[in-house]
Amino acid sequence: MNPLVIEIAGLEKHFGKQAVLKGLDWQIPAGKVVGLLGRNGAGKSTLMECMLGLREADAGASHLFGEPAHSLGDASRARIGYVPQQADLFEWLTPRQLLDYFRAFYPRWNTEKVEGLFSRWQIDRDKAISTLSGGQKQRLAIIRALAHDPELLILDEPVASLDPVGRRDFLHELIDGVIERNTTVLFSTHILSDLERIAMEVAFLKEGRITLQTSLDELLETTRRVSGPSEVLLQIAPAERISVPQTMQGGGSVLARLSPERLAQIRTVPALSVEPVSLEDLFVEVTQ
């Protein structure tokens, strides 16, 4: 089994009286590519910041590479790349000056990769960062995160400011230049088509906890929408359901994860209909 890169236990975070993270437990082994899904305001950014030790949690602990996140050594920090939702760039510098500054902190700085990305993504190295467009700033933040070939890459809505061409270029770089090196990747996004292209697993954040984490392919292959009379739907085992049964007078539907044998059994019930579901269907019903 691969060693754990991220290990979180009992993580809690409150903002005033609002509890955002509620005793959250989570583990991610090395080499996994995990998409983090949740509604706006679910706490995805807060989770990532607490996970990295950038925001103090109220309780619980986060360990990265076996070290407490709030006191990572320089060697462990050099193994991590992070793209926040809002790029925290030194806007009075030029891109060249910015990356020259950060290069001093990373012994594995990949100059060839940096130059290649600057050229492919057409970013002026000597123009003040403050004058760049939102998309160019996002690309620069991505270059900064990828420049040292990190072993753990944390991406918080990394393509939010990119147009479709920029998203395509980023995904190409992520697949060819990062994932193929067995990098552990955790990213949040609302663009589900992007997630389906690159994620091995998905994790759903709801009510302050990870409520479901599993292989994306397996989830889509085994999950079905089962519709029929309410009293029959309620006979589907709670362990099989991954959404609350949507029942109305006389009938309704539920999402359920079904083994091939169980699916074949349900198909024999004349009162029930079974349909495949999309990731969007899953997102809507699992996070509501």
Summary of the structure (lengths in Angstrom):
residues: 288
radius of gyration: 21.4
end to end distance: 33.5
largest distance: 68.8
contacts: 883
relative contact order: 0.14
helix: 36%
strand: 30%
